[in-house]
Amino acid sequence: MIFAGLALAAAPICSSAQIRAVIAGVNHGAGRAQTTILLANNSDQRCRLPAYPTVTFLRQGRTVHVKIGRGRDGAPVIVRRRSAAALTFGWSDLGPAGGDCPTVADALVGWPGAGIPLWVPVAVDACMAMRQSPLAPAAAPASIDTTAATGFDRWLNAAPCEAPLLRLSTMRRAWRPLVHDALRIDFVNRHTARPIFFDPTHGILAKALHDSVQSLTLCGGNHSVPYGIPYADLAPASTTRGVHLGMTPDAVERIEGPAQPVSLGGGFSALHYRWSTAHGAPPAHGEPATFNLSLLFYRLHLMAIDYSTGPLR
């Protein structure tokens, strides 16, 4: 027991950046259901997980208050390199009147000292109390889904910059910048088959869209680590002229030029620039093009940069 205690004390707490969460099994029967999530150590450093990680359930990006019962047994688990711990919880999938419960699509799994919680598309039904079992050592999955197909749209729609940027794209008024400035994240553009990366340390998402309109978006302030998306350090990302996340509107205008801020409500505001090859911008592949640079602020700090090019219009 002494040696076990020393081993636990020597192992650092796992950060969420070290852990991949993968759904290992979902069972339904006789009005009861159970889900098991494997928390797999994806790093070369062994680390420690608590007996009862915190599980928070979400429906359409909003927290759902579910009573979760936990026992007094259980102990922290050391997760070694390429091994895992199993998180299991069960619930009744029938309502008080015998009807189906509404679906609670997603879960956030976290623990003190972890950083940003892990987002898992569990798709559980929960209108009654849940029961969470203590973590148990488990074999690491043979492979972890990195396609991000399951639940990806739900996670992306919960990103804090998505709705304000969509609203901003429908607004016609824009200002002409002093210079042609573009968001540049070269490694995202190179990976056209998987043009999305996440920085779990800083909560930053980068994604590219290659279609008739090509866009590159950097979005900060994300509240969760997505499911199966490649990681990268996105903190240094900026425009060619040095606009980066965290700047104030005044600092941005000194680089891009004067513009009238657009209020989007809820603490969000934006600066929106538009120009074309007719304004001296270099043509895209020799074809006339329109360029947009949208800068989204939350409480006067730059949260997102969206740069797009498309046919001249």
N, C-alpha and C positions, 0 to 999 in steps of 0.2 A: 504494500500500500504506500509506503514511503517513497519507493522508487517511482510508482505510478504518479504520485503527486508531484514529484520533482520533474517528471517528463512533461506533465501538463503545464507546469509553471514555466518551463523552458521554451515551450512552443508559443510563438506569437499568435495573437488573434488573427483569424483570416480576414482579409479585406475582400470586399465584393468584387474587386478587380481580379482576384485570384480564382474566384469560384465561377463555374458554369452551372446553371440549373437546367436540368432536363427531366421531363415527366417520364417516370419509369412505369407507371401503371395506374389505371382507373378502373375500379370495380363497382358494379351496381347490382343490387338484388334485395328483394323483400323490403323495399322502402329505405334501404340503407345504401350508402356509397362510401368509397374510400379512395383517396388519391395519394400516391407516393411520388415525391420529387427527390431526385438524386442531386446532391450538392457536391460536384466533382472538383477536386483541386486541379486546376489547369496550369499551375506553376511548378517550379522546381523546389519550392520552399515548403516544408511541412508547416501546418498551422492548426489553430484550435478553433472549434465551433462550440457554442453553448448548447446545452441539452435542449433548450426550447427557443429556437429562433422566433422572431416576431413575424407573424403572418397577418397581412392586411389585405382585405378584399376590395376590388374595384368593379364598378359597373359603369361602362361608357366613360371611363376616366375619373369617376367620382367615388369617393370612399363609401363603402357600405358597412354599417355597424353590425358586426356579427359577433355574438358571444362565443368565445373560444375557451374551453376548459382544458386545463393542464394538470397533470399529477405532480406529486412532490418527489417522485423518483427520477432517475436519470442523472447523467453526469456529462461534462464536456467531452467532446470527441476530437482526438487528434486525426487530422486528415493528411495523410502523407502524399508524396508526389504521385500523381496519377491514380489516386484512390478517391473514395467518396463516402459521404454519410447520407443516410436515408431519412427524409422528413416525411412523416405520414400523418394524415388527419382524416377523420371520418365524420359523417353527418347524416341526418335524415333528409331524403330528397322529396319528402311529402309535406305539404302544408298542414296547418291545424285542422282543416276541413277535409283532408285527404287528397287535395289537388296538388298539382305540380308547383314547385317553388320557382320563382323567377331566377334566371341564370345570372350568376355573378361571374363574369367572363375571365377576370384576371386576378392575379395575386402579386403582392410585393412581399418579398422575404428579406428580412434584415436582422441585424443584431448589433449591440453596442460596439463601436470601434470599427464597423465594417465599411463605413462610407455610404455611398448611394445604394439603396436596396436593389435586390434582383427582381426583375419583372418576369413573371411566368404566366403563360396563357393557359390556366388550369381549366377554365370553362366548368366551374362547379355550380350546383344548385344549392342555395343556402337560404332558407328562411327560418331555420331553427338552429339551436346551438351546435357547435362543432366540438370535436374532441381531438386534441393534438397529442400524439405520442412523442416521447423523448427521442432524440436522434439516436440512430444505431449505425455502427460501421457497415459499409456496403462496398461491393466491388464496383469499380468505375465502369461506366458504360463503354461498350466496345467502340462506339462512335457517338459523337454528339452532333445533333442536327445543327448545321450552320447555314441552312438555306433561309432561315428566318421567315418561312412561309406561313407557319401556324400563328395566327394572331398578329402578324406584323402590322397590318393596316390599323388594328385597334391601338397598338402601341404608338404608331406614328401619329395617329389622330390625337393622341393624348399629349404629344409634344407641345410645349407652351407657345411655340412660335407659329404653329401650323395655321390655326384659325385667323390670327391677326394678319399674317402674310397673305392668306387667301382673300381676306377682305380688302387688303391694300391693293391687290392685283386688279380688283374691279373698279378702282378709282381712276378717273381719267387724268386728273391734274398731276403734272410732274414738272420738275425743274431741270434745266440744262446744267450739267456740271462744268466746272472750270477746266477739267482735264478728263480724258478717257481713263477711268480707273476700273479695275476688274478684280474680283475675288479669285485668288489662285490657290488651289490645293492640288498640286500636280498628281500625287499618287492616287487621289480619288478619280480624277479624269482618266488615268491610265487603266483603272480596273472597271472597264465598261460592263463586264459580266456581273460584277458585284459592286455597284457604285455607291456604297454606303459604309460609313465607318463611325465608330463611337469611341469617345474618350471617357472611360468610367471614372477617372480621377477628377476631371473637371466638369463632367456632366454636359459635354458638347457633342453634338451630332453633326456630321457632314454627309450630304447626299447630292448626287448628280442625276440629272434627267437628260437623256439623249433622245430627242424626238425632233419634230419640226421646230420646236422651241427648245433650245438647250439651256439648262439652268444649273447653277451650283449654289447650294445653300449651306450656311454654317449657322447652327442653332444652339444657343447656350441655355442654361437653366433647366435642363431636363431632370426630372425627379427620379428616374429609375434607369437601371441598366437593362437594355433590351435583350431579347432572347436570341442567342446564336448569331449576333452580328460581330464582325471583326473589330478588334480594338486598334486604336492608334492615338498618338499624342497630338491633339488638335489645338492645344493652347497657343502655339506660335502662329497659327493661321491668320492671315490678314489679306487685305487688298494689296495690289501692286504699290499703291501710294502710302501704305502703312496704317490704314484704318483697321482696328481690331476690336474684339468684344470688350465691353467694359467702358468704352469711351462715352463722353457726354455729347449731346447734340452740338454744342458749341465747338468742341474739338473736331468733330466730323466736318462741320461746315467750313472750318479753317482749311481743311484739306480738299473737300469736294466742291465748295462754293456755297453761296447763300441759297437757302431754300426755306419754304414755309412749313413748319412741322404740322403733321396731320394727327389729330387726336383720334384714337381708336377705342377709347373707353377702358375702364378697368386698370388704369395705370399704364396702358400701352400708348405709344405715339410712334411716329415714323417720319423719316425723310425719304422722298422718292425722286430719283433722277432718271430722266430719259433723254436719249440722244440717238443720232443715226450717222451713217457714213457721210451724209450731207453736211454734218457738223465737224468733219475732220477726223472722225474715228477711223481706224484702219478697217478696211472691208474684211468680212469673214469669208475666206475661200474665194475672194474676188467678187462675191455677190453683195449687193446692197443689203444692209441689215439695220435693225433697230436694237438698241441696247437699253436695258433697265438695271438700275442699281437701287435696291430697296434696303433701307436700314431701319430695323425695328428696335425700339427702346422700351425698356420696362423701368418705370420710375427713374427716367432720365439716364439710364445706363444701357449701352448698346447690347442687345440680347441676340440679334440675328442679322446676318448679311445675306442677301439673295441677289445674285447676279445672273441675268438671262440675256440671250441673244436669239433673235428670230428674223424672219423675212421682213423687209422694209414695209411699213404700213403707215 
